[in-house]
Structure formats: C-alpha cells, structure tokens
Amino acid sequence: MHRGEAYVYDVKDNPIPGSTDRDHGYWRDVGTIDSYYDAQMDLISIHPVFNLYNYQWPIYTDHGNYPPAKFVHGTQGRLGDAVNSAVSNGVVVSGGHVSHSVLSPGVHIHSYATVTDSVLLDFVQVGGNATIQRAIIDKNVVVPDGVSIGVNREEDLARGFTVTESGITVVGKSQEVRP
C-alpha cells in the first residue's frame, strides 16, 4: 500500500460489467467459520448471488498446472460423480459420490466414499468408504478408509477437530485424522 500498489473497488456503488440487480453489490464478510462456509455454499447454489460465470468481469487466478478433473469407475454402486458441486482442476473422484460441495485442486475421493455439504481444500485425500458431511477440511489432510467426519460431533471433538455451534466440523491444515 505504501508503494501505491494496493487498489480498492467499491462493489456497492460502482457498476460491475455484466452484473444484474440480483448480484450487484454482493459482499460477504468471511471472518468466521460459518460465514466462510456460507460463502462457499453461495458459489454452488443453482443461481449463485456471486456469479463466477460473469465473463464480463472475470476472476483472474492462477489455476496451476493441473490436469482436468476426472470422474472414474462406472460399475453399479461405484460411480464416480459430483452433483451440485464445484470441482477444480486436478480433482479425481474415483468411484465416490460428491454432493453440494466445493473441491479444490488435487483432491482425490476414493471408491464408495461420500462427501456432502463440504469444502475440501487442496490435496485432501478421502479414503474408500469414508463419509464427510458438513465439514471444511484444510489442505493436505488424509482421511483414512472408512472414517466419518461431520457425522458424530462428540467423536469429532475427541479427535481434536473444531466443531462450530451450527455443526460445521473443521479439520486443520495437514492435521492427522485417526480412525
């Protein structure tokens, strides 16, 4: 800022190219776990208030050098799929099911795992038959096969996870997840 290199754009009073009355002035303070979670869920709503698909006002980010997302295994009960979700480059959903979630680059969901109403950050690995519900899992976490997160509040607290009053379970960056 002292070098004159910081900029501010007043989204409330200035027009944003391509915005509509519905999304004009969108702003969300993400200073709490619940508000961060809500902002992520805003992005995957059917008609998001914050429109990532407004090509007149592009979001310039470095997407890294990742391959495209991949969904594999098509046998009965072992279909790799994601519905009502945002899936980044480099994600592999290998026979697992993802619903109403945000998956960051490098996430890998293994066979028969389910991820619902969750935010998984970079390079999270979800083992086979694991269950993730209403959780935020930070970078580089490995969830072992068969483990459940966000299903039993007391169990999550006993494993050292944070659980908000509204029931969002948070697993910290590179935190070990014990079965």
C-alpha positions in Angstrom: 0.0 0.0 0.0 2.8 2.4 0.8 4.2 1.8 -2.7 0.8 2.8 -4.2 0.2 -0.8 -5.4 -3.0 -1.6 -3.5 -6.4 -1.0 -5.0 -9.9 -1.0 -3.8 -13.1 -1.4 -5.8 -16.4 -0.3 -4.2 -18.7 -3.1 -5.4 -21.7 -1.5 -3.7 -21.8 1.8 -5.5 -19.8 1.1 -8.7 -21.4 -0.9 -11.6 -19.8 -4.2 -12.4 -19.9 -5.1 -16.0 -22.3 -8.0 -16.6 -23.9 -7.8 -13.2 -27.6 -8.0 -12.6 -29.8 -6.4 -10.0 -29.7 -9.7 -8.1 -25.9 -9.9 -7.8 -25.0 -6.2 -7.8 -23.0 -5.3 -4.6 -22.5 -8.9 -3.4 -20.3 -8.9 -0.4 -19.8 -11.4 2.4 -17.5 -11.0 5.4 -15.8 -14.4 5.8 -14.3 -13.6 9.2 -16.0 -16.6 10.9 -16.0 -20.3 10.0 -19.8 -20.2 9.5 -19.6 -17.2 7.2 -16.7 -18.8 5.2 -18.8 -21.9 4.8 -21.8 -19.9 3.8 -19.8 -18.1 1.1 -18.6 -21.4 -0.3 -22.1 -22.7 -0.4 -23.2 -19.5 -2.2 -20.9 -20.4 -5.0 -22.7 -23.8 -5.7 -26.3 -22.7 -5.4 -28.3 -23.1 -8.6 -28.3 -19.4 -9.2 -25.4 -18.0 -7.2 -25.6 -14.5 -5.9 -21.9 -14.2 -6.6 -21.6 -15.2 -10.2 -18.3 -16.9 -11.1 -19.6 -17.2 -14.7 -19.8 -13.4 -15.4 -17.4 -13.3 -18.3 -17.6 -9.5 -18.5 -16.0 -9.4 -15.0 -13.5 -12.2 -15.0 -11.8 -13.5 -11.9 -8.1 -13.7 -12.6 -6.5 -16.5 -10.7 -3.7 -18.9 -11.3 -5.2 -22.3 -11.8 -1.9 -24.0 -11.5 -0.6 -26.6 -13.9 -3.2 -29.3 -13.2 -4.9 -31.8 -15.4 -8.7 -31.6 -15.8 -11.0 -33.0 -13.2 -11.7 -36.7 -13.7 -14.6 -39.0 -12.7 -13.9 -42.7 -13.0 -15.4 -46.1 -12.4 -18.8 -46.8 -13.8 -19.9 -50.0 -12.3 -23.1 -50.4 -10.3 -22.7 -48.7 -6.9 -19.2 -47.5 -7.8 -19.9 -44.5 -10.0 -17.5 -41.5 -9.6 -19.8 -38.5 -9.7 -20.3 -35.0 -8.3 -23.7 -33.2 -8.3 -24.5 -29.6 -7.3 -20.8 -29.0 -6.7 -17.8 -27.0 -7.8 -14.9 -29.2 -8.8 -11.4 -27.8 -9.6 -8.8 -28.9 -12.0 -6.7 -31.9 -10.8 -9.6 -33.5 -8.8 -10.2 -37.2 -9.1 -13.5 -38.7 -8.0 -12.7 -42.4 -8.3 -15.9 -44.3 -7.5 -17.0 -42.0 -4.8 -20.0 -39.6 -4.6 -19.8 -35.9 -4.1 -22.9 -33.7 -3.4 -23.3 -30.0 -2.7 -19.6 -29.5 -2.1 -16.6 -27.5 -3.2 -13.4 -29.5 -4.1 -10.1 -27.6 -4.5 -7.2 -28.7 -6.8 -5.7 -32.1 -6.3 -8.5 -33.5 -4.1 -8.9 -37.3 -4.5 -12.1 -39.1 -3.5 -11.7 -42.9 -3.4 -14.3 -45.7 -4.0 -17.5 -45.7 -2.1 -16.6 -42.5 -0.2 -19.3 -39.8 0.1 -18.7 -36.1 0.5 -21.8 -34.0 1.2 -22.2 -30.3 2.1 -18.5 -29.8 2.5 -15.5 -27.8 1.4 -12.2 -29.7 0.8 -9.1 -27.7 0.2 -6.0 -28.5 -1.9 -4.8 -32.1 -2.0 -7.2 -33.6 0.6 -7.4 -37.4 0.2 -10.6 -39.1 1.2 -10.2 -42.9 1.6 -12.6 -45.6 0.5 -15.9 -45.9 2.3 -15.2 -42.7 4.2 -18.0 -40.2 4.9 -17.6 -36.5 5.1 -20.7 -34.3 6.0 -20.9 -30.6 6.6 -17.2 -30.2 7.0 -14.3 -27.9 6.0 -11.1 -29.9 5.5 -8.0 -27.8 5.1 -5.0 -28.6 2.8 -3.1 -31.9 2.8 -5.3 -33.9 5.1 -5.6 -37.6 4.5 -8.9 -39.1 5.6 -8.3 -42.9 6.1 -10.6 -45.6 4.7 -13.9 -45.9 6.5 -13.5 -42.8 8.6 -16.5 -40.5 9.2 -16.2 -36.7 9.7 -19.1 -34.4 10.5 -21.4 -37.3 11.4 -20.8 -37.5 15.2 -20.0 -34.2 17.0 -18.5 -35.8 20.1 -16.3 -38.1 18.1 -15.0 -35.2 16.0 -14.3 -33.1 19.2 -12.5 -36.1 20.8 -10.2 -36.3 17.7 -9.2 -32.7 18.1 -11.4 -31.2 15.4 -13.2 -27.9 15.7 -17.0 -28.1 15.6 -19.0 -24.8 15.4 -22.3 -24.3 17.2 -24.0 -24.7 13.8 -22.4 -28.1 13.4 -19.6 -27.5 10.9 -16.6 -29.7 11.5 -13.2 -28.2 10.7 -10.1 -30.3 10.2 -6.9 -28.2 10.2 -4.2 -28.0 7.6 -2.2 -31.3 7.5 -4.0 -32.4 10.7 -3.7 -36.2 11.3 -7.1 -37.9 11.1 -7.2 -41.0 13.3 -9.7 -43.8 12.5 
